[in-house]
C-alpha cells in the first residue's frame, strides 16, 4: 500500500514537473466576452460566453434557453474551432469575428443515428453592460 502511494506521488511530481505554461494567443482575446443573438426570436444559438480556452453556449428553448455546457476551443487561422458531443449529435463549429464586430457561428450538426447532417449560421453581437 505504501509503495502504491509513493508511486502515485512520484507520478504526480513527474507530471507536475513537465507542466508548461502555454501563452494565450493575442488573436483570441478579441473573442472574449458575452455574445447574444442579433435576432431575439432565433431558434438557434442565443448566447455564447468565451474566456481563455473555454466556451459556454446556449440554444433557444422554452421557457428558458438550454445550456449546451462548457468546452474548449482551438485556434486556427484567427478562428475559434469548437466540437460538442451531445450524444444524439456531434456539432462542429467555426467562430469568426466579422466586419462590424459581429460573431459568426457556423455549426455543422451530424446526427449519430445516421439520418444526416445540416449546417446553420448564427450571428451574435457582443453584449455590453451599461451602468445607469
C-alpha positions as CSV (number, residue, x, y, z in Angstrom):
1,X,0.0,0.0,0.0
2,X,2.8,2.4,0.9
3,X,4.5,1.5,-2.4
4,X,1.4,2.4,-4.4
5,X,1.0,5.7,-2.6
6,X,4.7,6.5,-3.2
7,X,4.4,5.6,-6.9
8,X,1.3,7.8,-7.2
9,X,3.0,10.7,-5.5
10,X,6.1,10.3,-7.7
11,X,3.8,10.2,-10.8
12,X,2.1,13.5,-9.7
13,X,5.5,15.1,-9.2
14,X,6.8,14.0,-12.6
15,X,3.7,15.2,-14.4
16,X,3.7,18.4,-12.5
17,X,7.4,18.9,-13.3
18,X,6.6,18.5,-17.0
19,X,3.8,21.1,-17.0
20,X,4.4,24.1,-19.0
21,X,2.6,27.4,-19.2
22,X,1.0,27.9,-22.7
23,X,0.5,31.6,-23.5
24,X,-2.9,32.6,-24.8
25,X,-2.6,34.0,-28.4
26,X,-3.5,37.6,-28.6
27,X,-5.8,36.9,-31.5
28,X,-8.3,35.1,-29.4
29,X,-8.6,38.0,-26.8
30,X,-10.9,39.7,-29.4
31,X,-13.4,36.8,-28.8
32,X,-13.5,37.0,-25.0
33,X,-16.8,38.2,-23.5
34,X,-20.5,37.5,-23.8
35,X,-22.2,37.5,-27.2
36,X,-26.0,37.4,-27.7
37,X,-28.1,36.7,-30.8
38,X,-28.9,39.6,-33.0
39,X,-32.3,38.0,-33.5
40,X,-34.4,37.9,-30.3
41,X,-36.7,35.3,-32.0
42,X,-33.9,33.0,-33.1
43,X,-34.4,29.2,-33.0
44,X,-30.7,28.7,-32.9
45,X,-27.9,29.9,-30.7
46,X,-29.0,32.6,-28.2
47,X,-25.8,33.2,-26.2
48,X,-22.1,32.5,-26.2
49,X,-19.6,33.2,-23.4
50,X,-15.9,33.0,-24.3
51,X,-13.0,33.1,-21.9
52,X,-9.4,31.9,-22.3
53,X,-9.6,28.4,-23.8
54,X,-13.3,28.0,-22.7
55,X,-16.7,28.4,-24.5
56,X,-20.1,28.1,-23.0
57,X,-23.2,28.2,-25.2
58,X,-27.0,28.3,-25.0
59,X,-29.6,27.4,-27.6
60,X,-33.2,28.5,-28.0
61,X,-35.7,26.5,-25.8
62,X,-38.9,27.3,-24.0
63,X,-39.4,28.7,-21.4
64,X,-35.7,29.3,-20.9
65,X,-32.7,28.8,-23.1
66,X,-31.0,25.4,-23.0
67,X,-27.3,25.3,-21.8
68,X,-25.1,23.3,-24.1
69,X,-22.4,23.2,-21.4
70,X,-18.8,24.1,-21.5
71,X,-15.9,23.0,-23.7
72,X,-12.6,24.2,-25.0
73,X,-11.7,25.7,-28.3
74,X,-8.7,25.5,-30.7
75,X,-7.4,28.5,-32.7
76,X,-6.8,28.1,-36.4
77,X,-6.2,30.9,-38.9
78,X,-7.7,33.5,-36.5
79,X,-10.9,31.5,-36.0
80,X,-12.1,29.5,-33.0
81,X,-12.9,25.9,-33.6
82,X,-15.3,24.0,-31.2
83,X,-16.6,20.5,-31.0
84,X,-19.7,19.5,-29.0
85,X,-20.8,15.9,-28.4
86,X,-24.4,15.9,-27.3
87,X,-24.8,12.1,-27.7
88,X,-27.5,12.3,-30.4
89,X,-25.4,14.7,-32.5
90,X,-21.9,15.9,-33.0
91,X,-21.6,19.6,-33.6
92,X,-18.5,21.2,-35.2
93,X,-18.4,25.0,-35.1
94,X,-16.2,27.7,-36.6
95,X,-16.5,31.1,-34.8
96,X,-15.2,34.1,-36.6
97,X,-15.4,37.9,-35.9
98,X,-16.8,39.6,-39.0
99,X,-16.5,43.2,-40.2
100,X,-18.6,45.4,-37.9
101,X,-17.7,43.3,-34.9
102,X,-20.3,40.5,-35.3
103,X,-19.6,37.0,-34.2
104,X,-20.4,34.5,-36.9
105,X,-21.0,30.9,-35.7
106,X,-21.2,28.2,-38.3
107,X,-22.5,25.0,-36.9
108,X,-22.4,21.7,-38.8
109,X,-24.5,19.1,-37.0
110,X,-24.1,15.4,-37.8
111,X,-26.7,13.2,-36.2
112,X,-25.3,10.0,-34.7
113,X,-28.3,7.9,-35.8
114,X,-27.1,8.2,-39.4
115,X,-30.0,10.4,-40.5
116,X,-27.7,13.0,-42.0
117,X,-26.3,16.4,-41.2
118,X,-27.0,20.1,-41.6
119,X,-25.2,23.4,-41.4
120,X,-26.6,26.5,-39.7
121,X,-25.2,30.0,-39.3
122,X,-25.9,32.3,-36.4
123,X,-24.9,35.9,-35.9
124,X,-24.3,37.4,-32.5
125,X,-23.5,40.8,-31.1
126,X,-21.1,41.5,-28.2
127,X,-23.1,42.2,-25.1
128,X,-22.2,45.5,-23.5
129,X,-23.4,46.2,-19.9
130,X,-24.4,49.8,-19.4
131,X,-24.4,51.2,-15.9
132,X,-27.2,53.6,-15.2
